[in-house]
Amino acid sequence: MRRTAPREVAVTGMGAVSALGDDVTQHWDSVARGVCGIGTIRRFDTSAYSVHTGAEARSTAEPGDSEALCFDFALRAGREALGDARLGDAVHARRIAIVFGTGITELEHPLHEVVERLAAALGIDGPRLTVSTACSSSTAAIGIARDLLALDAADAVLAGGSDVLTPEVFSGFHALGVLSATRCAPFSTSVGTTLGEGAGFMVLERADDARSRAARVHVYLSGWGLSGDAWHETSPDPKGSGIERAIRAALADADAAPESIEYVNAHGSGTSANDGAEWLGIRRAIGEHACAIPVSSTKGALGHAQGAAGVLEGIVTVLSMQRGVVPPTLNMTAARPYVTPDPVPGPLPRAHATTRALSINSAFGGANVAIVLDRALTAPPRQRQPIALRGFGLVGAFGCGVAAFRAADDAQRRGHGRVPSFDVRAHLPTADARTLDPSSRNLATATALALADAGIRLRGDARDRTGLLVGQRRASPVSLQAFFDSISANGLPNLSAVAFARVVLNAAAGTCSKLLSLRGPLSAITCGAGSGLAAIVVAAEILATRSDVDTMIAGGVDEHPEDGSDVTDAAVMDGAGCVALSRGSGAGDSLRLAGWAIAGPRQGADAARRALEGHSADGVTYVCLDDWAGASAGGAVFGLADAVLHANGDQVPALLAMSEAGDSLSSALLLTRTTP
């Protein structure tokens, strides 16, 4: 693969559906006129609650069908963004990817099937990837889209997300006690958030490609950063440390000084926990300069659009930069102490020239994301650093660890059967097994095993520089069942807040990061079968091209439902498989991760070719992991472990592992032997 990774990425298209309007023009016109999209919820009955407001978007889909609403919002915004980009015949459908962010989980179909259907409707034949980190999902999708362009997985990426205001989500936030009795007023003494919904997308292209076809460029995405709080399921680190790390990572990625930021679009959810912690994080990352620039939140107008919040707020930021204004924070009364001194109180935008802006989002599980937007090109290409695959963490029907995996029979190694009972404290001394669902328990154990197998002991700042990227098919069935059981037992208005916090896809990743104090890059993705292998590829690109991380744990986790449904011999694995990747070329008998690639569905040969780029094919052993993958997220990681163990035993000089399982994308990894 290429040693350099381009960072000059242009935004050439935008599309939006929100409570402010049905397209980007209406979206901005409402902001310009000081319109608030928050009103009385009409889609479902709120008479049993103390809060009755929300920011609903218009849709002709059946009100009770969350999946139809999510799809409708996404399809409309996606079509507008692609039309705005005017790709025409300049980019083949196989070279267009989609990275879709959403926090919604209570759908009839798995998330990867939703994006596959969306891609088909939009004529996209390239990779389809879903990011699900609750309220930071679409911002993370934009960042990962930039990395897919750097990987040459596509020539254009439709990146953004969609989310829906459902009775279950409304009830969950109500149970957490974070909803405002009035309209959301970030940074104000009126505390609380207002839920919203909608969809937004940006079309991203490499700047050179945009120039070659004379495309109109709205703005440049020059950097992005992500981090984990390792703090709490639903509350941010009160010191704002996670936000600080995400901002510093984004600035470093953009090669930008803190003093160059001229405006910040804050997550600004309006809750007391978020607004104060976020301001501390901004101050710590940018310094006193933060007090001299406007820092506003658009949630007073849009409501909190959940997984779509980041992209919708990012679009407002782009439109503001183009017009030489900054968007206001609506509904403000008296300013709360210990927040930004300049929240741009509404109702109208204020004149302010912005060349470089920062947009931030945070989420359940402590998943923080920041992006840097520029009116001009600034970011030089990055040199990819060498990566060593240093260890495996495996939990499956065979038990725990590489030794148990090696000693098991073939059926057990392939995950046929449930994970046997084991002592969690043997691997996670601080864990309380009673509070962990199977996905969290198995993922955290596999992560601990991977670190141990790699000989990595995390101390001090090393925790800030170690990240986690998890591939999944769905949230924990046990936690989902507990959530719906609480509704059946107590009714929607009295559902369990604890159960609600655990039904987001990234709940297991958030729990794992907290148990092991992993505070580096944190995310959860899905592409259905083979999600764990795709997670390794995405993690490799993050590790090889960023200065804020030294080690990434990546892999997949699966969980059998308690009732035995959706289980066949090879379809759905039970357990977790992770790898430990670190900067450096490795030593002795270790294998270096020399190439990695993602391509479209059923395009494994293309992924393999790209992973091999720049390397000789002589002496390479090819391994297809599809038989291992089945319909699981982590099966391909088990297959990779099996292939690496055999390669080490046979002194294979190079190994190319590939999977095109599922209908979302294909992945490939090239591992070469290092010498002392």
C-alpha positions as CSV (number, residue, x, y, z in Angstrom):
1,M,0.0,0.0,0.0
2,R,1.1,3.6,-0.4
3,R,3.4,5.0,2.2
4,T,1.7,8.4,2.3
5,A,-1.9,9.1,3.1
6,P,-3.5,12.2,1.6
7,R,-5.3,14.5,4.0
8,E,-6.7,17.1,1.6
9,V,-10.4,16.1,1.6
10,A,-13.0,18.3,0.1
11,V,-16.7,18.4,1.0
12,T,-18.5,18.7,-2.4
13,G,-22.1,17.9,-1.5
14,M,-24.5,18.3,1.4
15,G,-28.0,17.2,2.2
16,A,-30.2,17.6,5.3
17,V,-33.6,16.7,6.7
18,S,-34.4,18.1,10.1
19,A,-36.9,19.9,12.2
20,L,-35.7,23.0,10.5
21,G,-36.6,21.9,7.0
22,D,-36.6,19.3,4.3
23,D,-33.4,20.3,2.6
24,V,-30.2,22.3,3.1
25,T,-31.8,25.5,1.8
26,Q,-34.7,25.3,4.3
27,H,-32.3,24.1,7.0
28,W,-30.1,27.3,6.6
29,D,-33.1,29.7,6.0
30,S,-34.5,28.6,9.4
31,V,-31.2,29.2,11.1
32,A,-30.8,32.6,9.4
33,R,-34.3,33.7,10.6
34,G,-33.8,32.4,14.2
35,V,-36.4,29.7,13.8
36,C,-36.6,27.0,16.6
37,G,-37.6,23.6,15.4
38,I,-38.7,22.4,18.8
39,G,-42.4,22.0,19.5
40,T,-45.0,19.7,21.1
41,I,-44.4,16.1,20.1
42,R,-47.3,14.9,17.8
43,R,-46.1,11.4,16.7
44,F,-46.8,9.7,20.0
45,D,-48.6,10.4,23.2
46,T,-46.5,12.1,25.9
47,S,-49.3,12.7,28.4
48,A,-47.7,10.3,31.0
49,Y,-44.5,12.3,31.0
50,S,-43.4,15.6,32.6
51,V,-41.9,16.6,29.2
52,H,-43.8,17.0,26.0
53,T,-41.4,18.7,23.6
54,G,-39.3,17.4,20.8
55,A,-37.9,18.5,17.4
56,E,-39.7,16.4,14.8
57,A,-38.8,16.2,11.1
58,R,-41.4,15.9,8.4
59,S,-41.9,12.4,7.0
60,T,-44.6,10.5,5.1
61,A,-43.4,7.2,6.6
62,E,-45.6,5.3,9.0
63,P,-45.2,7.0,12.4
64,G,-44.8,3.8,14.3
65,D,-42.2,2.3,12.0
66,S,-38.8,3.6,13.3
67,E,-36.9,1.8,10.5
68,A,-39.0,3.3,7.8
69,L,-38.6,6.8,9.3
70,C,-34.8,6.4,9.6
71,F,-34.6,5.1,6.1
72,D,-36.8,7.9,4.7
73,F,-34.8,10.7,6.4
74,A,-31.5,9.1,5.2
75,L,-32.7,8.5,1.6
76,R,-33.9,12.1,1.2
77,A,-30.7,13.7,2.7
78,G,-28.5,11.2,0.8
79,R,-30.1,12.0,-2.6
80,E,-29.7,15.8,-2.0
81,A,-26.0,15.4,-1.0
82,L,-25.2,13.3,-4.1
83,G,-27.1,15.7,-6.3
84,D,-25.3,18.7,-4.8
85,A,-22.0,17.0,-5.5
86,R,-22.8,16.5,-9.1
87,L,-20.7,13.4,-9.4
88,G,-22.3,12.4,-12.7
89,D,-20.1,9.9,-14.6
90,A,-16.9,11.2,-13.0
91,V,-17.1,8.5,-10.3
92,H,-18.1,4.9,-10.9
93,A,-20.7,3.4,-8.6
94,R,-18.2,0.8,-7.4
95,R,-15.9,3.7,-6.3
96,I,-18.5,5.4,-4.2
97,A,-18.7,4.4,-0.5
98,I,-21.2,5.1,2.2
99,V,-20.4,5.5,5.9
100,F,-23.6,5.8,7.9
101,G,-23.9,6.9,11.5
102,T,-26.8,6.1,13.7
103,G,-27.5,5.4,17.4
104,I,-30.9,3.7,16.8
105,T,-30.9,0.0,17.7
106,E,-34.6,-1.1,18.1
107,L,-35.0,-1.9,14.4
108,E,-36.5,-4.9,12.7
109,H,-33.4,-5.5,10.7
110,P,-29.7,-5.2,11.8
111,L,-28.1,-1.9,11.1
112,H,-25.9,-3.2,8.3
113,E,-29.0,-4.3,6.3
114,V,-30.4,-0.8,6.6
115,V,-27.3,0.8,5.0
116,E,-27.2,-1.9,2.4
117,R,-30.7,-1.1,1.4
118,L,-29.9,2.6,1.4
119,A,-26.8,2.1,-0.8
120,A,-28.9,0.1,-3.3
121,A,-31.6,2.9,-3.4
122,L,-28.9,5.5,-4.0
123,G,-26.9,3.5,-6.6
124,I,-23.8,3.1,-4.4
125,D,-21.8,-0.1,-5.1
126,G,-18.8,0.6,-3.0
127,P,-18.1,-0.2,0.7
128,R,-21.0,0.2,3.1
129,L,-20.1,0.8,6.7
130,T,-22.2,1.8,9.7
131,V,-20.8,3.6,12.8
132,S,-22.9,3.4,15.9
133,T,-21.6,5.4,18.8
134,A,-24.9,6.9,19.9
135,C,-24.8,10.7,19.7
136,S,-21.4,11.0,18.0
137,S,-22.1,8.5,15.3
138,S,-22.4,10.7,12.3
139,T,-19.3,12.8,13.2
140,A,-17.3,9.6,13.5
141,A,-18.7,8.5,10.2
142,I,-17.3,11.7,8.6
143,G,-13.9,11.0,10.1
144,I,-13.8,7.3,9.0
145,A,-14.9,8.4,5.5
146,R,-11.8,10.6,5.3
147,D,-9.7,7.6,6.2
148,L,-11.4,5.4,3.5
149,L,-10.4,8.0,0.9
150,A,-6.8,7.9,2.2
151,L,-7.0,4.1,1.9
152,D,-8.1,4.4,-1.7
153,A,-11.2,2.3,-0.8
154,A,-13.3,4.8,-2.8
155,D,-13.1,8.0,-4.8
156,A,-16.1,9.6,-3.1
157,V,-17.8,8.8,0.2
158,L,-21.3,9.7,1.3
159,A,-20.9,10.3,5.0
160,G,-23.4,11.2,7.7
161,G,-26.3,9.6,9.5
162,S,-29.9,9.4,10.4
163,D,-31.8,9.0,13.6
164,V,-35.4,9.0,14.8
165,L,-37.3,10.3,17.8
166,T,-39.0,7.2,19.1
167,P,-41.1,6.5,22.2
168,E,-38.4,4.2,23.5
169,V,-35.6,6.7,23.1
170,F,-37.8,9.5,24.5
171,S,-38.7,7.3,27.5
172,G,-35.0,6.4,28.0
173,F,-33.8,10.0,28.2
174,H,-36.8,10.9,30.4
175,A,-35.8,8.1,32.8
176,L,-32.2,9.5,32.9
177,G,-33.7,12.8,34.0
178,V,-31.9,14.9,31.3
179,L,-34.8,16.2,29.3
180,S,-35.7,19.9,29.5
181,A,-39.2,20.9,30.5
182,T,-38.9,23.8,28.1
183,R,-37.0,24.2,24.8
184,C,-33.4,23.1,25.0
185,A,-31.2,26.2,26.0
186,P,-27.5,25.1,25.9
187,F,-25.2,26.9,28.4
188,S,-28.3,28.5,30.0
189,T,-29.7,28.3,33.5
190,S,-32.6,26.4,31.9
191,V,-31.0,22.9,32.2
192,G,-31.7,19.9,30.0
193,T,-31.8,18.7,26.4
194,T,-34.6,18.3,23.9
195,L,-34.6,15.3,21.6
196,G,-34.7,15.7,17.9
197,E,-34.3,13.7,14.7
198,G,-33.4,13.8,11.0
199,A,-30.6,13.0,8.7
200,G,-27.6,14.7,7.1
201,F,-24.9,13.7,4.7
202,M,-21.7,15.2,3.2
203,V,-20.0,14.0,0.1
204,L,-16.3,13.8,0.6
205,E,-13.6,13.5,-2.1
206,R,-9.9,13.8,-2.3
207,A,-9.1,17.4,-3.1
208,D,-7.1,16.5,-6.2
209,D,-10.1,14.6,-7.6
210,A,-12.4,17.5,-6.8
211,R,-10.1,19.9,-8.6
212,S,-9.7,17.6,-11.6
213,R,-13.4,17.6,-12.2
214,A,-13.8,21.3,-11.4
215,A,-16.2,20.5,-8.5
216,R,-17.6,23.2,-6.2
217,V,-16.0,22.8,-2.8
218,H,-18.0,23.8,0.2
219,V,-15.2,23.3,2.7
220,Y,-12.2,21.1,3.5
221,L,-12.1,18.5,6.2
222,S,-8.5,18.9,7.4
223,G,-8.5,16.8,10.5
224,W,-10.5,14.6,12.9
225,G,-9.9,13.1,16.3
226,L,-11.7,10.6,18.6
227,S,-11.3,9.5,22.2
228,G,-12.9,7.5,25.0
229,D,-13.7,8.9,28.5
230,A,-13.4,5.5,30.2
231,W,-15.7,7.1,32.8
232,H,-19.4,6.2,32.8
233,E,-22.1,4.7,30.6
234,T,-24.1,7.9,30.2
235,S,-22.2,10.8,31.8
236,P,-19.0,12.5,30.5
237,D,-15.8,12.8,32.4
238,P,-16.5,15.9,34.6
239,K,-13.0,17.2,34.0
240,G,-13.6,17.2,30.2
241,S,-10.4,15.1,29.6
242,G,-12.0,13.0,26.9
243,I,-13.2,16.1,25.0
244,E,-9.7,17.6,25.4
245,R,-8.1,14.5,23.9
246,A,-10.5,14.4,20.9
247,I,-9.8,18.1,20.1
248,R,-6.1,17.8,20.5
249,A,-6.1,14.7,18.2
250,A,-8.1,16.6,15.6
251,L,-5.8,19.6,15.7
252,A,-2.7,17.4,15.4
253,D,-4.3,15.5,12.5
254,A,-5.0,18.8,10.8
255,D,-1.5,20.1,11.7
256,A,-3.3,23.1,13.1
257,A,-2.4,25.3,16.1
258,P,-5.1,25.8,18.8
259,E,-5.0,29.5,18.2
260,S,-6.0,29.0,14.6
261,I,-9.5,28.0,15.6
262,E,-11.9,30.9,15.0
263,Y,-15.2,29.2,16.0
264,V,-16.4,26.1,17.9
265,N,-19.7,24.4,17.2
266,A,-20.0,22.6,20.6
267,H,-22.0,19.5,21.3
268,G,-23.8,21.8,23.8
269,S,-26.6,19.4,24.7
270,G,-27.9,21.6,27.4
271,T,-27.5,19.1,30.3
272,S,-25.5,20.2,33.3
273,A,-23.1,17.3,33.1
274,N,-22.3,17.9,29.4
275,D,-22.0,21.6,29.0
276,G,-19.7,22.1,32.0
277,A,-17.4,19.2,31.1
278,E,-17.3,20.2,27.5
279,W,-16.3,23.7,28.2
280,L,-13.5,22.5,30.5
281,G,-12.3,20.2,27.7
282,I,-12.4,23.0,25.2
283,R,-10.5,25.3,27.5
284,R,-7.8,22.7,28.2
285,A,-7.3,21.9,24.6
286,I,-7.4,25.4,23.2
287,G,-6.3,27.4,26.2
288,E,-7.3,31.0,26.9
289,H,-7.9,31.5,23.2
290,A,-11.2,29.7,23.8
291,C,-12.5,32.6,25.7
292,A,-11.8,35.0,22.8
293,I,-13.8,33.1,20.2
294,P,-17.5,32.3,19.8
295,V,-18.6,28.9,21.0
296,S,-22.2,28.2,20.2
297,S,-24.6,25.2,20.0
298,T,-27.3,24.6,17.4
299,K,-29.3,22.2,19.5
300,G,-31.5,25.1,20.7
301,A,-32.8,25.2,17.1
302,L,-32.4,21.5,15.9
303,G,-32.9,19.7,19.2
304,H,-30.6,16.8,19.9
305,A,-30.8,14.8,16.7
306,Q,-28.9,11.9,18.4
307,G,-26.8,9.9,15.9
308,A,-27.5,12.5,13.2
309,A,-26.7,15.5,15.5
310,G,-23.0,15.8,14.4
311,V,-23.5,15.9,10.7
312,L,-26.5,18.3,10.9
313,E,-24.5,20.6,13.2
314,G,-21.5,20.3,10.9
315,I,-23.6,21.3,7.9
316,V,-24.8,24.4,9.8
317,T,-21.1,25.2,10.6
318,V,-20.1,24.9,6.9
319,L,-23.0,27.1,5.8
320,S,-22.1,29.7,8.4
321,M,-18.4,29.7,7.3
322,Q,-19.5,30.3,3.7
323,R,-21.7,33.3,4.7
324,G,-19.3,34.9,7.2
325,V,-21.5,34.4,10.2
326,V,-21.7,32.2,13.3
327,P,-24.9,30.4,14.2
328,P,-26.6,31.5,17.5
329,T,-27.5,29.5,20.6
330,L,-31.3,29.8,20.8
331,N,-33.5,30.0,23.9
332,M,-30.9,31.4,26.2
333,T,-31.9,33.1,29.4
334,A,-29.3,33.8,32.0
335,A,-25.9,32.2,31.3
336,R,-24.8,29.3,33.4
337,P,-21.5,29.7,35.3
338,Y,-18.4,27.8,34.1
339,V,-19.4,27.8,30.4
340,T,-18.3,29.7,27.4
341,P,-18.3,33.5,27.9
342,D,-19.5,33.9,24.3
343,P,-22.3,31.4,23.4
344,V,-23.7,33.8,20.7
345,P,-27.1,34.2,22.3
346,G,-29.8,34.3,19.7
347,P,-32.0,34.6,17.9
348,L,-30.0,35.6,14.7
349,P,-26.5,34.6,13.4
350,R,-23.7,37.1,14.1
351,A,-21.3,38.4,11.5
352,H,-18.0,36.7,12.0
353,A,-15.4,35.6,9.5
354,T,-14.3,32.0,10.1
355,T,-11.5,30.3,8.1
356,R,-11.1,27.4,10.5
357,A,-13.8,25.9,12.7
358,L,-14.1,23.0,15.1
359,S,-17.2,20.9,15.6
360,I,-17.5,18.5,18.5
361,N,-19.8,15.7,19.6
362,S,-20.0,13.3,22.6
363,A,-22.0,10.2,23.4
364,F,-23.0,7.4,25.7
365,G,-20.0,5.2,26.5
366,G,-17.7,8.2,26.5
367,A,-17.2,8.3,22.7
368,N,-16.0,11.8,21.7
369,V,-15.3,13.0,18.2
370,A,-14.0,16.4,16.9
371,I,-13.6,17.5,13.3
372,V,-11.6,20.5,11.9
373,L,-13.2,22.3,8.9
374,D,-11.2,24.7,6.7
375,R,-12.0,27.2,4.0
376,A,-8.5,26.6,2.5
377,L,-6.2,23.6,2.1
378,T,-3.7,23.2,4.9
379,A,-3.0,19.6,5.8
380,P,0.1,18.0,4.2
381,P,0.1,14.2,3.4
382,R,0.9,11.9,6.3
383,Q,3.5,9.2,6.3
384,R,2.1,5.8,7.3
385,Q,4.1,4.4,10.2
386,P,4.9,0.6,10.5
387,I,2.6,-1.5,12.6
388,A,3.3,-4.8,14.4
389,L,0.6,-7.4,15.2
390,R,1.7,-8.2,18.7
391,G,-0.9,-10.4,20.2
392,F,-4.4,-12.0,20.2
393,G,-7.2,-12.1,22.7
394,L,-9.7,-14.9,22.1
395,V,-12.8,-15.9,24.0
396,G,-15.0,-18.6,22.6
397,A,-16.5,-22.0,22.9
398,F,-13.0,-23.3,23.6
399,G,-12.5,-21.0,26.6
400,C,-10.2,-18.1,27.0
401,G,-6.8,-17.4,25.5
402,V,-4.5,-18.4,22.7
403,A,-3.4,-21.6,24.4
404,A,-7.1,-22.8,24.8
405,F,-7.8,-21.9,21.2
406,R,-4.7,-23.9,20.0
407,A,-5.7,-26.9,22.1
408,A,-9.4,-27.0,21.0
409,D,-10.9,-29.0,18.3
410,D,-11.9,-27.4,15.0
411,A,-15.6,-26.9,15.9
412,Q,-14.7,-25.1,19.1
413,R,-12.1,-22.9,17.5
414,R,-14.7,-21.8,14.9
415,G,-17.0,-20.7,17.7
416,H,-19.6,-23.5,17.5
417,G,-21.2,-23.4,20.9
418,R,-21.5,-21.0,23.9
419,V,-18.6,-19.5,25.8
420,P,-18.2,-21.7,28.9
421,S,-18.4,-20.1,32.4
422,F,-15.1,-18.5,33.5
423,D,-13.8,-16.3,36.3
424,V,-14.0,-12.8,35.0
425,R,-11.8,-11.5,37.8
426,A,-8.9,-13.6,36.7
427,H,-8.6,-11.3,33.7
428,L,-10.4,-8.2,35.0
429,P,-9.7,-7.8,38.7
430,T,-11.9,-4.7,39.1
431,A,-14.9,-6.1,37.2
432,D,-18.2,-7.0,38.8
433,A,-19.5,-9.9,36.7
434,R,-23.0,-9.3,37.9
435,T,-23.2,-5.9,36.1
436,L,-21.8,-7.2,32.8
437,D,-23.8,-8.5,29.9
438,P,-22.1,-11.3,27.9
439,S,-20.9,-9.0,25.1
440,S,-19.2,-6.6,27.6
441,R,-17.7,-9.5,29.6
442,N,-16.3,-11.3,26.6
443,L,-15.0,-8.2,24.8
444,A,-13.3,-6.8,27.9
445,T,-11.7,-10.2,28.7
446,A,-10.5,-10.6,25.0
447,T,-9.0,-7.1,25.2
448,A,-7.2,-7.9,28.4
449,L,-5.9,-11.1,26.9
450,A,-4.7,-9.3,23.8
451,L,-2.8,-6.8,25.9
452,A,-1.3,-9.6,28.0
453,D,-0.4,-11.7,24.9
454,A,1.4,-8.7,23.4
455,G,3.2,-8.0,26.7
456,I,1.7,-4.6,27.0
457,R,1.1,-3.1,30.5
458,L,-0.8,0.1,30.5
459,R,0.4,2.7,32.9
460,G,0.1,6.5,33.2
461,D,-0.3,8.3,29.9
462,A,-0.1,5.0,27.9
463,R,-3.8,4.6,28.7
464,D,-4.5,7.9,26.8
465,R,-2.6,6.5,23.8
466,T,-4.3,3.1,23.6
467,G,-7.6,2.8,21.7
468,L,-10.3,0.3,21.0
469,L,-12.3,-0.3,17.8
470,V,-15.0,-2.9,17.9
471,G,-16.9,-4.6,15.1
472,Q,-20.4,-6.0,16.0
473,R,-23.6,-7.2,14.4
474,R,-25.9,-5.9,17.1
475,A,-26.1,-4.8,20.7
476,S,-26.2,-7.4,23.4
477,P,-29.3,-9.6,23.1
478,V,-29.3,-10.0,26.9
479,S,-29.3,-6.2,27.4
480,L,-31.9,-5.7,24.7
481,Q,-34.1,-8.2,26.4
482,A,-33.7,-6.6,29.8
483,F,-34.7,-3.3,28.2
484,F,-37.9,-4.6,26.7
485,D,-38.6,-6.6,29.8
486,S,-38.5,-3.4,31.8
487,I,-41.0,-1.9,29.4
488,S,-43.3,-4.9,29.7
489,A,-43.1,-4.9,33.5
490,N,-43.4,-1.2,34.2
491,G,-44.6,0.5,31.0
492,L,-42.7,2.9,28.8
493,P,-42.8,5.9,31.2
494,N,-41.1,3.8,33.9
495,L,-38.6,1.8,31.9
496,S,-35.1,1.0,33.4
497,A,-32.6,3.8,32.8
498,V,-29.8,1.4,33.4
499,A,-31.1,-1.0,30.8
500,F,-31.6,1.9,28.3
501,A,-28.0,2.9,28.6
502,R,-26.9,-0.6,27.5
503,V,-28.8,-1.0,24.3
504,V,-26.6,1.3,22.1
505,L,-24.3,-0.7,19.9
506,N,-21.1,0.8,21.5
507,A,-22.2,-0.1,25.0
508,A,-19.8,-3.1,25.2
509,A,-16.9,-1.0,23.8
510,G,-17.6,1.8,26.4
511,T,-17.7,-0.7,29.2
512,C,-14.5,-2.3,28.1
513,S,-12.7,1.0,27.8
514,K,-13.8,1.9,31.3
515,L,-12.7,-1.4,32.9
516,L,-9.3,-1.2,31.3
517,S,-8.9,2.6,31.3
518,L,-8.5,2.8,27.5
519,R,-8.8,6.5,26.8
520,G,-7.5,6.6,23.2
521,P,-9.6,6.4,20.0
522,L,-12.9,4.6,20.7
523,S,-15.5,3.5,18.2
524,A,-17.9,0.7,17.2
525,I,-18.8,-0.2,13.7
526,T,-20.8,-2.8,11.8
527,C,-20.9,-4.3,8.4
528,G,-22.5,-7.5,9.4
529,A,-20.4,-10.6,8.8
530,G,-16.7,-9.9,9.0
531,S,-17.2,-6.7,11.1
532,G,-14.3,-7.6,13.3
533,L,-11.9,-7.9,10.4
534,A,-13.1,-4.5,9.0
535,A,-12.5,-3.0,12.5
536,I,-8.9,-4.2,12.3
537,V,-8.4,-2.5,9.0
538,V,-10.0,0.8,10.2
539,A,-7.9,0.6,13.4
540,A,-4.7,0.0,11.4
541,E,-5.3,3.2,9.4
542,I,-5.9,5.2,12.5
543,L,-2.8,3.8,14.2
544,A,-0.5,4.2,11.2
545,T,-1.5,7.8,10.4
546,R,-2.0,9.5,13.7
547,S,0.4,10.9,16.4
548,D,-2.0,10.6,19.3
549,V,-2.1,6.8,19.6
550,D,0.5,4.0,20.1
551,T,-1.6,0.9,20.4
552,M,-5.0,-0.1,19.1
553,I,-7.1,-3.1,20.2
554,A,-9.4,-4.1,17.4
555,G,-11.7,-7.1,16.7
556,G,-15.2,-8.4,16.9
557,V,-17.8,-9.5,19.5
558,D,-20.9,-11.7,19.1
559,E,-23.4,-13.0,21.6
560,H,-25.9,-15.8,21.3
561,P,-29.4,-14.9,22.4
562,E,-30.5,-16.6,25.6
563,D,-33.5,-18.2,23.8
564,G,-31.4,-19.9,21.2
565,S,-32.9,-17.9,18.3
566,D,-30.8,-16.8,15.4
567,V,-28.3,-19.6,16.1
568,T,-27.1,-22.3,13.7
569,D,-23.8,-24.3,13.8
570,A,-21.8,-21.7,12.0
571,A,-24.0,-18.7,11.6
572,V,-23.5,-16.7,14.8
573,M,-20.5,-17.0,17.0
574,D,-20.5,-16.6,20.8
575,G,-17.5,-14.8,22.1
576,A,-14.9,-12.1,21.1
577,G,-11.7,-12.0,19.2
578,C,-9.2,-9.1,19.3
579,V,-5.8,-8.2,18.1
580,A,-3.3,-5.9,19.7
581,L,-1.6,-3.6,17.1
582,S,1.3,-1.3,18.0
583,R,3.5,1.1,16.2
584,G,6.8,-0.4,15.1
585,S,8.0,-3.2,12.9
586,G,8.0,-6.0,15.5
587,A,10.8,-8.3,16.2
588,G,11.8,-12.0,16.2
589,D,8.9,-14.2,15.0
590,S,6.2,-11.5,15.1
591,L,4.4,-10.4,12.0
592,R,4.3,-6.9,10.7
593,L,1.0,-5.5,9.3
594,A,2.3,-4.4,6.0
595,G,-0.9,-3.7,4.1
596,W,-4.6,-3.3,4.7
597,A,-7.5,-2.5,2.4
598,I,-11.3,-2.2,2.2
599,A,-13.3,-2.6,-1.1
600,G,-16.9,-3.0,-2.0
601,P,-19.1,-6.1,-1.4
602,R,-17.9,-9.2,-3.2
603,Q,-14.7,-7.3,-4.2
604,G,-12.2,-9.4,-2.2
605,A,-9.8,-9.6,-5.1
606,D,-9.7,-5.8,-5.3
607,A,-9.1,-5.5,-1.5
608,A,-6.3,-8.1,-1.7
609,R,-4.7,-6.3,-4.6
610,R,-4.7,-3.0,-2.8
611,A,-3.3,-4.6,0.4
612,L,-0.5,-6.0,-1.7
613,E,0.3,-2.7,-3.4
614,G,4.0,-1.9,-3.1
615,H,4.9,-5.5,-2.0
616,S,6.0,-8.5,-4.0
617,A,3.5,-11.3,-4.3
618,D,6.3,-13.9,-4.2
619,G,6.1,-16.2,-1.2
620,V,2.7,-14.9,0.0
621,T,0.3,-17.5,1.4
622,Y,-3.3,-16.6,0.7
623,V,-6.0,-17.3,3.2
624,C,-9.8,-16.7,2.7
625,L,-11.5,-16.2,6.1
626,D,-15.1,-16.5,4.8
627,D,-15.6,-20.0,6.1
628,W,-14.7,-18.7,9.6
629,A,-16.7,-15.6,9.4
630,G,-20.1,-17.2,8.9
631,A,-22.7,-14.5,9.8
632,S,-20.6,-13.4,12.8
633,A,-18.6,-10.3,13.5
634,G,-15.7,-12.0,15.2
635,G,-15.4,-15.3,13.3
636,A,-13.0,-13.9,10.8
637,V,-10.7,-12.7,13.7
638,F,-10.6,-16.3,14.9
639,G,-9.7,-17.4,11.4
640,L,-6.9,-14.8,11.3
641,A,-5.6,-16.1,14.6
642,D,-5.6,-19.7,13.2
643,A,-3.8,-18.6,10.1
644,V,-1.2,-16.6,12.0
645,L,-0.5,-19.5,14.4
646,H,0.1,-21.8,11.4
647,A,2.2,-19.2,9.6
648,N,4.4,-18.8,12.7
649,G,4.8,-22.6,13.0
650,D,5.6,-23.0,9.3
651,Q,7.8,-19.9,9.1
652,V,5.6,-18.5,6.4
653,P,7.2,-15.2,5.1
654,A,4.0,-13.4,4.2
655,L,0.3,-14.0,4.8
656,L,-2.6,-12.3,3.0
657,A,-5.9,-12.8,4.8
658,M,-9.1,-11.7,3.0
659,S,-12.8,-11.8,3.6
660,E,-15.8,-10.8,1.5
661,A,-18.4,-12.3,3.8
662,G,-21.7,-10.4,3.9
663,D,-23.1,-7.8,1.5
664,S,-21.5,-4.7,2.9
665,L,-17.7,-4.7,2.1
666,S,-14.6,-6.8,1.6
667,S,-11.4,-6.6,3.8
668,A,-7.8,-7.7,3.4
669,L,-4.7,-7.7,5.6
670,L,-1.1,-8.4,4.5
671,L,1.2,-9.7,7.3
672,T,4.9,-10.1,6.7
673,R,7.5,-11.7,8.9
674,T,10.0,-9.5,10.6
675,T,13.6,-10.5,11.5
676,P,15.5,-9.6,14.7
